[in-house]
Amino acid sequence: MSIRGLFTPSRWQRIGSFVFAVALAVLSLPKAWAADNPYNLVDPKTISVGTMGDAKPYAFTTADGKFTGFDLEFFLNVVSRMGFKPDQVTFTGQEFSGLMPSVANQRFDVAVAAIGTTEQRKKTVDFSDGYLAGYLSVLTSDPKITSPDGLAGKRLG
């Protein structure tokens, strides 16, 4: 075969077709991966949840070490409607300060634990729509505190 025979249009067409097929296959991989992991979970078959074990009644551990609480039970109800079974959800306790960074760094898929939405936190992670409005009541034996202004400079909690 001569050099001229190596570069005939039919050979270039075959090479071009092969390159096109490989490119098409590579470009379609993310779609295939997305179909296997539509919720972009760390592990497509398990939802990893970062939570706290001491935020009663929202998120806490029972005497036998099981995670429970309003937020956690609510979350389990929601994901069951998405097709997940309770054994496909793994709760891991963590300090509150580490929850958002752990979600942002993909250690956990979500954080569930009486988390208030703030503009600063929205810069790090996405939030669901709110589902619980909280109110703060302050009881004090100090008769000088009669309004929120009286709490200025005081430590609460």
Buried (B, 14 or more C-beta within 10 A) or exposed (E): EEEEEEEEEEEEEEEEEEEEEEEEEEEEEEEEEEEEEEEEBEEEEBBBBBBBBEBEEBBBBEEEEEBBBBBBBBBBEEBEEEEBEEEBBBBEBBEBEBBBBBBBEEBBBBBBBBBEEEEEBEEEBEEEEEEEEEEEEEEEEEEEBEEEEBEEEEEEE
